Amino acid sequence: MVGTQDHAPDQQPADAFVSFGVTGDLAKKMTFVALYRLERAGRLDVPIIGVAVNDWTDDQLRDHVRESVRTAIGSHETVDEAVLDRLVARMRYVGGDFADASTYTKLGRALGSAQRPVFYLEIPPSLFEMAVKGLAGANLTAHCRVVVEKPFGHDLASAQALSESLRAMLRESQLYRIDHFLGKLSVQQILRLRFANTILEPIWNRQYVESVQITMAENFDVSDRGGFYDKVGALRDVVQNHLMQVLAMVAMEPPARGGLDALSDRKRDVFAAMPAADPSAYVRGQYEGYQSVAGVAAGSTTETYAALRLRVDNWRWSGVPFLIRAGKSLPVTTTEVRLVFQDPPPLGFTDDDGVNEPNQIVLRVDPSAGARVVIQAQSQTSESVRTVDFDVDLGGPSVPTPYEELLHAAIVGDATLFTREDVVEETWRVLAPLLDLPSAPDPYEPGSWGPAAADQLAEDVGGWRAPWT
């Protein structure tokens, strides 16, 4: 396990962007739109090469990109055809089998004089090693950056094995592991709100906070992704990566200035302070009807809902439960972090009927960035206390999309939005006792908040709070 960057990272801008798997679904839905928006914003100035097994020409790739961008964004915004023309003019295509050395020879010729390419592997993880080995064999990795998609392993052992195989050919500083949540402005805002506001940071600890609640709710089902989802489940799909990264942002100490490792070091400290998860504080659910979805195995025990209670045993957070829940077919679609503060002592006013709700700070991640503060004030009609809140929109229509931010960061050499090896491995360690449990998950009605057993996880801290919608 590597604790820090093993080599001074190359922060010079890349001189080429290469997408492996350019004809795939991820490129069609995310990558091309992100590149189009970078082009429109004047943030893209490198040639783009697509690599895939299809026997395509440059023009076929360009037509595919045009159609994909128009389909993806044409229904809700006007496509600037001049921008789209500039984007596709940057593009070339290299076809070939990833296992064939001649594919990488052709890629080398297409790169020409480029010395610092970004290789974006939007391909299955089972092909990562093959692709990097081909790049290394063609002498294309000396000054490259390699961006890999999640999942990075399916447990601790597989994550370590994958890192070891890639590290045999690349330096850790060359590996950029994508978690698209880290590209969200709303997630990046967590650190700014904490550390740039002196009214918040002094109370952001065990002396004042009773619980931290992280919710990722989706009001839709698995749909046509049954074949993929049934092999993954909620814990691996969104908790181990997205929500654990959000937890780290909430719990970490302020990063020291200087060096790309500062942020990763503080995240690692959070996870290192976490004991392995307790299966008795974990509830798995499966919405009724899931097993009739195409691609789902008969008798599947894959969870579509996960709720768990974790601890961070350090000076700042000891004794504060971190509660996480995530699931499909829930009442709303939203992702939020909620700090619930301890109740104040009795107020002693003559007409006081007690505090209705404790103070809370809510940081909304999706569907838009926002922050809310819940406070107590005197009622307008009596001396009793009433709950009031105020919120602020932290987003806007011009906020860059996560993939736009991440691809640009990879091109310019900003590693702070990506995940380091030891941080990934620590998250797998923490969640290891919860993986691949043989018991069947509890059924729950679509449109509900999951199995009733999940309520017990938060019972001693006043229960789960309804998300801000």
Secondary structure, 3 states (H helix, E strand, C coil): CCCCCCCCCCCCCCCEEEEECCCCHHHHHHHHHHHHHHHHCCCCCCCEEEEECCCCCHHHHHHHHHHHHHHHHCCCCCCCHHHHHHHHHCEEEEECCCCCHHHHHHHHHHHCCCCCEEEEECCCHHHHHHHHHHHHHCCCCCCCEEEECCCCCCCHHHHHHHHHHHHCCCCHHHEEECCHHHHCHHHHHHHHHHHCCCCCHHHCCCCCEEEEEEEEECCCCCCCCHHHHCCCHHHHHHHHHHHHHHHHHHHCCCCCCCCCHHHHHHHHHHHHCCCCCCHHHEEEEEECCHHHCCCCCCCCCCCCEEEEEECCCCCCCCCCCEEEEEECCCCCCEEEEEEEECCCCCCCCCCCCCCCCCCEEEEEEECCCEEEEEEEEECCCCCCEEEEEEEEECCCCCCCCHHHHHHHHHHHCCHHHCECHHHHHHHHHHHHHHCCCCCCCEEECCCCCCCHHHHHHHHHHCCCCCCCC
